[in-house]
Amino acid sequence: MDYDFFDTLGIVLLAGRNFSPDFGTDAKQAVLVNKTFVERSQLEQPLDTTLPISQMMAYFTLGDSIPKVLAIKDPKIIGVVDDFHLQSLHYALPPVVIFLDAASRADDFLVRIRPERLSETLAFMAEKWQSIAGDAPFDYVFLDENFDRLYREEERWGTIVQYASFFALFVACLGVLGLTSLAITRRTKEIGIRKVLGASNHHIVALLSREFVILILIANLIAWPIAHYGVEHWLRDFAYRIDAGMGLFLLGGLLVFLTALLTIGIQALKAAQRNPVHALRYE
């Protein structure tokens, strides 16, 4: 990495200074660390702290996934940067030691461009690249697209679960509708008699809905632990995760309950509003 790495990516410098060409010793005796490094090392005053080589071997350098020995002698911390993710959120933030490597051959370049001038900027970069590299292909990727690819599997499963949930809710409503119609058919005479004896529409609706409400509550009590276990098992793969409290499942159960109750209530209200004479004639 070089002097403009943090400015290009917008990484915040929390303390100290960045690498600078004005300091000739930065390439051999200076490092920057992230906030997690300071917290893990329990450094109260990290600036100007000399890091022994034995300690350096235990930490990651930028771009590597395994520990690496830094080829500098007794480096001092000149700055602390805010934490930034080197990998997806499946992995916890590691303590990071960053050293200057501006003189070595670079395999990739990071360029910050304005979205509104994307086409012009890419054309300009391609022209400059050809003037330097000749016939070598000008390949580029967008950093945000690379980040999106890290979570493509989660997005795919999220879409599948979303459509499956809507389909399951639709099938459940059809089932509730069929059971409600069957229950009303079985109790047609009972409804007529209760209407003749002065039962209100509200009473009839409550009577027909009661048994289904109990079934819905039992179904939710069975489904909540299973859903909670499934969500917790999925979130276990993430180092940074939300707390899947019972409030989330209570809200889902409430939405299912209200949807089913609306389906039942419409059918029950239609039955309650019928002429009781027709109900008593029903065989």
HELIX and SHEET records of a PDB file:
HELIX    1   1 PHE A    5  LEU A    9  1                                   5    
HELIX    2   2 ASP A   26  GLN A   29  1                                   4    
HELIX    3   3 LYS A   35  SER A   41  1                                   7    
HELIX    4   4 ILE A   53  MET A   56  1                                   4    
HELIX    5   5 PRO A  115  ARG A  117  5                                   3    
HELIX    6   6 LEU A  118  ALA A  133  1                                  16    
HELIX    7   7 LEU A  143  LEU A  150  1                                   8    
HELIX    8   8 ARG A  152  ARG A  186  1                                  35    
HELIX    9   9 THR A  188  VAL A  196  1                                   9    
HELIX   10  10 ASN A  201  LEU A  235  1                                  35    
HELIX   11  11 MET A  246  ALA A  272  1                                  27    
HELIX   12  12 PRO A  276  ARG A  281  1                                   6    
SHEET    1   A 4 LEU A  13  GLY A  16  0                                        
SHEET    2   A 4 LYS A  76  VAL A  81 -1                                        
SHEET    3   A 4 ALA A  30  ASN A  34  1                                        
SHEET    4   A 4 VAL A  97  PHE A  99 -1                                        
END                                                                             
